[in-house]
Amino acid sequence: MRFPHRRHPPENEPAVSAGRDAEHRPPCGGAPAQRGMRAHRHVAGPARAIGGTMSMTASMIRIRVDFLPARGPSRRADLLVPAKVPVAALLPELVDVFGSAPDPGASWRVRLPGGSIADPEAGLADAGVADGDRLVIADDPGPAPPPMVVDVTDLLADGAPGVAVVDSGVGRAVAAAATIASVAGVLGMSEHDAVLAAGVAGAAALMAAAGLRIALRRGGSAPTALVLAWQALVFSAVAGAAVTGVPISDATADWRFAAGLVPGTAVASAALLILRPSDRAVFAASTATGAAGIAMAVGAAGFAAASAWLGDARSAAAIVSALGVIGLTVAPGIGVAAAGVRVPGIPAAGEPFPDDPDPADPVDVIASRAGRLLDGLVAGSAVVLVAAAALIATRAPDRWSVGLVVALAVLCLIQSRGHARAVPSAALGCAGAALLLLLTLAQWHVGRWPASLLLLVPLLAATAVAAVPAGRVTPTMRRVLELVEAVAIAVSLPLAAVVAGVPGLAQELIP
């Protein structure tokens, strides 16, 4: 608006033009501006003041504005605008000065002298605009969004049953097969060049460790981390065994081979136990693998010590089988203690319960850690039992050896039905079946085929036994199974001592 008869407008009215009144200037084209101002195609005369929200007493700056609409000619004007009013509040009046018709689809932006877009929440002075600067008001919708390509076939396939990406599963299977082939190659090379074989195995262990590190940083899945952890563990163990230079054919006869497995297994297992991944599933996989490695390292150390002392692989395997039984028995207690689970003591009658400080970690984290340690310890003990039983069953099995393997198989099968966790149950079930298969093959090899067929009956009935839910077992049957388990544990240790020749050794020691 114009106020030709006032020197200053009231505070609730917009500021007037600076210099001559707008009605005395000849029009230069364009639509007449509202509030008594006209927009021009070229540079206008004296600057015009705008800013209906502020008076002329406010801080003002003189600028030149180029108006670039999407349709129609461009225009230019010299304006006097408030310096502190936010651009978002000032922009409608700037557009109104040029008489632009309202366009719902327009996206007006103010470009600063440097070419950047002015912040709508800040004033022109805050953006560094000074007197005489040139601004541009353009209908600029901004950069186009990136194209979104949606494949309807992929969307339908993702929800269809039986359709999935198997790259990771196939990759893990190929990695496991390559690990077995690499171990065989390294052990075959060790008798010709022990240093080179150990170097190859060590390099493979470092590559697996680097892959595990990448998987942890990139959010890899738990199965992938599990395969990489086992690769690092196996290659570390084989690197130590390859240094000894013992041929693979003499691995059970020479105690140095088993002793070489211990350092690498122990170091890799300790490293896996130290890891603290943020993902709970990956943390569980690394913890279980480390615990299993510790159990297998103890078994290898026991076999090396017993073999060096007794000089017989069969006797050493019997000692290791006893260690495996003891490991299965104490695994729950070790898992609870190592995880930091505090079991409060039971006070005597009339005494108060002792104060138990709160644990450092949440209870669910401690319980999960104890469970994963139990998984690894039981799985490692099961591997030790199967390896020891393989030596016992294939080295001229007598009735004592057969009895020991049967007792171990019964113990594994019964405990597999008693574990609430999936990993120990599966590991012990597979170990029991493997023990029966080893005994069956050994009996068939020595010509006792009726005994072999008799031993196959429990394996054929395994599906029917597994189909019976554990919750449907009656309390009486549970007591019977617990009694059989206790008898198997009690019988296994004496049988292992007999197979190891401990009674004969004791007779030699007693004068």
C-alpha positions in Angstrom: 0.0 0.0 0.0 1.0 3.6 -0.5 0.7 6.4 2.1 1.2 9.5 0.0 0.0 11.8 2.8 2.0 10.3 5.7 5.7 10.7 6.5 5.8 7.3 8.3 3.2 4.5 8.1 1.7 3.1 11.3 3.4 0.0 12.8 0.6 -2.3 11.6 1.0 -1.3 8.0 3.7 -2.4 5.5 6.6 0.0 4.8 6.4 2.4 1.9 8.8 2.6 -1.0 12.0 4.4 -0.5 12.5 7.4 -2.9 9.8 8.5 -5.3 6.3 7.2 -5.0 5.5 4.3 -7.3 2.6 6.1 -9.0 5.0 8.7 -10.5 7.3 6.1 -12.1 6.4 4.9 -15.6 5.6 1.2 -15.8 8.2 -1.0 -17.4 5.9 -4.0 -18.1 4.6 -6.8 -16.1 1.6 -7.1 -13.9 1.0 -4.2 -11.4 2.3 -5.1 -7.9 0.0 -5.2 -5.0 0.4 -2.7 -2.1 1.1 0.1 -4.6 4.3 -1.4 -6.1 5.1 -2.5 -9.7 7.5 -5.3 -10.8 9.7 -4.5 -13.7 11.4 -6.6 -16.4 14.6 -4.7 -16.0 16.3 -2.9 -13.1 13.8 -0.5 -11.5 14.5 2.9 -10.1 14.8 3.6 -6.4 14.4 0.5 -4.2 11.0 -0.5 -2.9 10.5 -1.6 0.7 8.6 -4.7 1.6 7.9 -6.7 4.7 4.5 -6.4 6.1 5.5 -7.9 9.4 8.0 -5.1 10.2 8.2 -1.4 10.2 10.6 0.9 8.5 12.4 1.3 11.8 13.6 -2.3 11.6 17.0 -3.3 10.1 16.6 -3.2 6.3 18.9 -4.2 3.5 18.7 -3.2 -0.2 19.0 -6.1 -2.6 18.3 -6.8 -6.3 16.0 -9.7 -7.0 15.6 -11.6 -10.2 12.2 -13.4 -10.4 12.3 -16.5 -12.6 8.9 -18.2 -12.8 8.4 -21.5 -14.5 6.1 -19.9 -17.1 6.2 -16.4 -18.3 9.0 -13.7 -18.6 11.6 -13.1 -16.0 11.5 -9.9 -14.0 13.9 -7.8 -11.8 13.5 -5.3 -9.1 15.5 -3.4 -6.5 13.9 -4.0 -3.1 14.3 -2.9 0.5 13.7 -5.9 2.7 13.9 -6.7 6.4 17.2 -8.3 7.3 16.1 -10.5 10.3 12.7 -11.8 9.1 12.9 -15.5 8.3 13.0 -16.3 4.5 9.9 -18.5 4.9 7.9 -15.5 6.1 9.4 -13.1 3.6 9.1 -15.3 0.5 5.3 -14.9 0.0 5.6 -11.1 0.0 8.6 -11.2 -2.4 6.5 -13.3 -4.8 3.6 -11.0 -4.3 5.7 -8.0 -5.2 6.1 -9.4 -8.7 2.4 -10.0 -9.1 2.7 -13.7 -9.7 -0.6 -15.5 -9.7 -1.0 -18.2 -7.0 0.2 -21.5 -8.3 -0.4 -24.5 -6.0 2.3 -26.5 -7.7 5.0 -23.9 -7.5 8.1 -24.5 -5.3 9.6 -21.1 -4.8 13.2 -20.9 -3.5 15.5 -18.1 -2.8 19.0 -18.5 -4.2 21.8 -16.6 -2.5 24.6 -14.8 -4.4 26.8 -17.9 -4.0 24.1 -20.1 -5.7 23.0 -22.0 -2.6 19.5 -22.1 -1.4 18.6 -19.9 1.6 17.6 -21.5 4.8 13.8 -20.9 5.3 14.2 -20.6 9.0 16.9 -17.9 8.9 17.0 -14.3 7.9 18.8 -12.9 5.0 21.4 -11.2 7.3 22.1 -14.6 8.9 22.8 -16.0 5.4 25.4 -13.3 4.8 23.3 -11.1 2.4 24.5 -7.5 2.4 23.4 -4.3 0.6 23.6 -4.5 -3.1 23.6 -8.3 -3.3 21.7 -10.1 -6.0 19.2 -12.8 -5.1 17.1 -15.1 -7.4 13.6 -16.3 -6.7 13.0 -19.3 -8.8 10.3 -22.0 -9.2 12.7 -24.8 -8.3 11.2 -28.1 -7.1 14.7 -29.3 -6.1 16.6 -32.4 -7.3 14.5 -35.2 -8.6 14.2 -38.2 -6.3 16.0 -41.3 -7.3 14.0 -43.8 -9.4 12.3 -46.6 -7.4 12.4 -49.8 -9.4 10.0 -52.4 -8.0 9.9 -55.8 -9.5 6.5 -57.4 -8.9 8.0 -60.8 -9.5 10.5 -60.4 -6.7 7.8 -59.2 -4.3 5.6 -62.2 -5.1 8.5 -64.6 -4.9 9.6 -63.3 -1.4 6.3 -64.4 0.0 5.9 -67.7 -1.8 6.7 -70.9 0.1 9.8 -72.7 -0.9 11.5 -69.7 -2.5 14.6 -68.3 -0.9 18.1 -67.1 -1.6 20.6 -69.9 -0.9 23.8 -68.1 -1.6 24.9 -68.0 2.1 23.9 -71.6 2.8 25.7 -72.9 -0.3 28.7 -70.7 0.6 28.9 -72.2 4.1 28.7 -75.7 2.7 31.4 -75.1 0.2 33.6 -73.5 2.9 33.2 -76.5 5.1 34.0 -78.9 2.3 37.1 -76.8 1.3 38.2 -76.9 5.0 38.2 -80.7 5.0 40.1 -80.9 1.8 42.6 -78.3 3.0 43.2 -80.1 6.2 43.8 -83.4 4.3 46.3 -81.6 2.0 48.1 -79.9 4.8 48.5 -83.1 6.8 49.7 -85.0 3.7 52.3 -82.2 3.1 53.6 -82.1 6.6 55.6 -85.3 6.3 57.5 -83.8 3.4 57.8 -80.2 4.5 56.5 -79.5 8.0 57.3 -75.8 8.0 55.5 -75.2 4.7 52.5 -77.2 5.8 52.3 -75.3 9.1 52.6 -72.0 7.3 49.8 -72.9 4.9 47.6 -73.9 7.8 48.5 -70.8 9.8 47.7 -68.5 6.8 44.4 -70.3 6.4 43.7 -69.7 10.1 44.5 -66.0 9.8 42.2 -65.7 6.7 39.4 -67.3 8.6 40.0 -65.0 11.6 39.9 -62.0 9.2 36.7 -63.3 7.7 35.2 -63.6 11.1 36.2 -60.0 11.9 34.6 -58.8 8.7 31.5 -60.7 9.5 31.3 -59.2 12.9 31.7 -55.6 11.6 29.3 -56.0 8.7 26.5 -57.7 10.7 27.0 -61.3 9.3 24.6 -64.0 10.3 25.2 -66.4 13.2 25.7 -69.5 10.9 28.3 -67.6 8.9 30.2 -66.6 12.0 29.9 -70.2 13.3 31.5 -71.6 10.2 34.3 -69.0 10.2 35.0 -69.7 13.9 35.2 -73.4 13.3 37.5 -72.8 10.3 39.9 -70.7 12.5 39.8 -73.3 15.2 40.5 -76.3 12.9 43.3 -74.6 10.9 45.0 -73.4 14.1 45.0 -76.9 15.5 46.2 -78.4 12.3 49.0 -75.8 12.1 50.4 -77.1 15.4 50.1 -80.7 14.4 51.8 -80.1 11.0 54.9 -78.6 12.7 55.6 -82.1 14.3 56.0 -83.6 10.8 54.3 -86.8 11.9 52.7 -88.6 9.0 48.9 -88.9 9.1 49.2 -92.7 9.1 51.1 -92.5 12.4 48.9 -89.8 14.0 47.5 -92.2 16.6 50.7 -94.0 17.3 52.9 -91.0 17.8 51.9 -88.8 20.8 53.6 -85.8 19.3 50.7 -85.4 16.8 48.1 -85.1 19.5 50.4 -82.8 21.5 50.8 -80.5 18.5 47.0 -80.1 18.3 46.8 -78.6 21.8 48.5 -75.1 21.5 46.7 -73.9 18.4 43.3 -75.2 19.7 43.8 -73.6 23.1 44.8 -70.2 21.6 42.0 -70.1 19.1 39.5 -71.2 21.7 40.6 -68.5 24.1 40.4 -65.8 21.4 36.8 -66.9 20.6 35.9 -66.8 24.3 37.3 -63.3 24.6 35.2 -61.9 21.7 32.2 -59.8 22.7 30.1 -59.3 19.5 27.1 -57.0 19.8 24.8 -59.5 18.1 23.6 -62.0 20.7 23.3 -64.9 18.2 26.8 -64.3 16.9 28.1 -64.0 20.5 26.4 -67.3 21.3 28.1 -69.0 18.3 31.6 -67.8 19.1 31.2 -68.7 22.8 30.0 -72.2 22.1 32.8 -72.8 19.6 35.4 -71.6 22.1 34.1 -73.8 24.8 34.0 -76.8 22.5 37.6 -76.1 21.5 38.7 -76.0 25.1 37.0 -79.4 25.7 38.8 -80.9 22.6 42.1 -79.4 23.7 41.8 -81.1 27.0 41.0 -84.4 25.3 44.0 -84.0 22.9 46.3 -83.2 25.8 45.0 -86.2 27.8 45.6 -88.5 24.8 49.1 -87.2 24.2 50.0 -87.6 27.9 48.5 -91.1 28.2 50.0 -92.2 24.9 53.5 -91.0 26.0 53.1 -92.7 29.3 51.4 -96.0 28.4 52.8 -96.3 24.9 49.6 -97.7 23.4 46.9 -95.7 21.5 44.1 -98.0 22.6 44.9 -97.6 26.3 45.3 -93.8 25.8 41.9 -93.7 24.1 40.3 -95.5 27.1 41.8 -92.8 29.4 40.4 -90.1 27.1 36.9 -91.7 27.1 37.0 -91.5 30.9 37.8 -87.8 30.6 34.9 -87.4 28.2 32.5 -89.0 30.6 33.8 -86.7 33.4 33.5 -83.7 31.1 29.8 -84.5 30.4 29.2 -84.8 34.1 30.8 -81.5 35.1 29.8 -79.5 32.1 26.7 -77.9 33.6 28.6 -76.8 36.7 31.5 -75.4 34.7 29.1 -73.5 32.5 27.4 -71.9 35.5 30.6 -71.0 37.3 32.3 -69.6 34.2 29.3 -67.5 33.2 29.2 -65.9 36.7 25.9 -67.3 37.9 25.9 -66.9 41.6 24.2 -69.6 43.5 23.3 -68.3 47.0 24.2 -70.5 49.9 21.5 -72.1 52.0 21.9 -70.9 55.6 21.4 -73.1 58.6 18.1 -73.2 60.4 17.4 -69.8 62.1 20.1 -67.9 60.3 19.4 -65.2 57.7 20.2 -65.5 54.1 23.6 -63.9 53.3 23.7 -60.7 51.3 24.4 -61.4 47.6 25.5 -58.3 45.6 23.9 -57.7 42.2 25.8 -59.1 39.2 27.6 -56.8 36.8 25.7 -58.1 33.8 22.0 -58.5 33.3 20.6 -61.8 34.5 19.4 -62.8 31.0 22.9 -62.2 29.5 24.5 -64.3 32.2 22.0 -67.1 31.7 22.5 -67.0 28.0 26.3 -67.2 28.4 26.0 -70.2 30.7 23.8 -71.9 28.2 26.2 -71.3 25.4 29.1 -72.6 27.5 27.2 -75.7 28.2 26.5 -76.1 24.5 30.2 -76.0 23.6 31.4 -78.1 26.5 28.9 -80.9 25.8 29.6 -80.8 22.0 33.3 -80.9 22.5 33.1 -83.7 25.0 30.9 -85.6 22.5 33.5 -85.2 19.8 36.2 -86.5 22.3 34.1 -89.5 23.1 33.5 -90.5 19.5 37.2 -90.1 18.6 38.3 -92.2 21.6 35.7 -94.9 20.9 36.8 -95.1 17.3 40.3 -96.1 18.4 38.9 -98.5 21.0 36.5 -100.2 18.6 38.9 -100.6 15.7 41.9 -101.9 17.7 41.1 -105.7 18.3 37.9 -105.2 20.3 37.4 -107.6 23.2 34.5 -107.9 25.5 35.8 -105.1 27.8 36.1 -102.8 24.8 32.7 -103.7 23.5 31.2 -103.1 27.0 32.9 -99.7 27.3 31.6 -98.5 23.9 28.1 -99.8 24.6 28.1 -98.0 28.0 29.3 -94.8 26.4 26.6 -95.1 23.7 23.8 -95.7 26.3 25.1 -92.7 28.3 25.0 -90.4 25.3 21.6 -91.5 24.1 20.0 -91.2 27.5 21.5 -87.8 28.2 20.4 -86.5 24.8 16.8 -87.0 25.8 17.4 -85.3 29.1 18.9 -82.0 27.9 16.5 -79.1 27.4 18.8 -77.3 25.1 19.0 -78.2 21.4 22.7 -78.2 20.8 23.7 -80.7 23.7 20.7 -82.9 22.9 21.7 -83.1 19.2 25.4 -83.5 19.9 24.8 -86.4 22.3 22.2 -88.0 20.1 24.6 -88.0 17.1 27.5 -89.2 19.3 25.4 -92.2 20.6 24.4 -93.2 17.1 28.1 -92.8 15.9 29.3 -95.0 18.7 26.8 -97.7 17.8 27.8 -97.5 14.1 31.5 -97.8 15.0 30.9 -100.8 17.1 28.7 -102.4 14.4 31.4 -101.9 11.8 34.1 -103.3 14.1 32.0 -106.4 14.9 31.3 -106.9 11.2 35.0 -106.5 10.4 36.0 -109.3 12.8 33.3 -111.6 11.4 30.7 -111.2 14.1 27.9 -110.3 11.8 25.0 -111.5 14.1 26.2 -109.0 16.7 26.4 -106.3 14.0 22.8 -106.9 13.0 21.7 -106.9 16.6 23.4 -103.5 17.2 21.6 -102.1 14.2 18.2 -102.6 15.8 18.5 -99.5 18.1 19.5 -97.4 15.2 16.5 -98.5 13.1 14.2 -97.7 16.0 15.8 -94.3 16.5 13.1 -92.6 14.5 10.3 -94.1 16.6 12.1 -93.3 19.8 12.6 -89.7 18.8 9.0 -89.4 17.8 7.9 -89.9 21.4 7.7 -86.5 23.0 9.8 -86.2 26.2 6.9 -84.8 28.1 4.9 -88.0 27.6 7.4 -90.1 29.5 5.9 -91.3 32.7 7.6 -90.5 36.0 8.4 -94.1 36.5 10.1 -94.3 33.2 12.1 -91.2 34.0 13.3 -92.8 37.2 14.3 -95.9 35.3 16.2 -93.9 32.7 18.0 -91.9 35.4 19.0 -95.2 37.1 20.3 -96.6 33.7 22.2 -93.3 33.2 23.8 -93.6 36.6 24.8 -97.2 36.0 26.3 -96.3 32.6 28.4 -93.5 34.3 29.4 -95.8 37.1 30.4 -98.7 34.7 32.1 -96.5 32.1 35.0 -95.5 34.4 36.0 -99.0 35.6 35.7 -100.3 32.1 37.9 -97.5 30.8 40.4 -98.4 33.5 40.4 -102.1 32.5 40.8 -101.3 28.8 43.6 -98.9 29.6 45.4 -101.7 31.5 45.4 -99.8 34.8 44.9 -103.0 36.9 48.0 -104.6 35.3 49.9 -101.4 35.8 48.9 -101.4 39.4 50.1 -105.0 39.9 53.5 -104.1 38.4 53.8 -101.1 40.8 52.8 -103.1 43.9 55.8 -105.3 45.1 
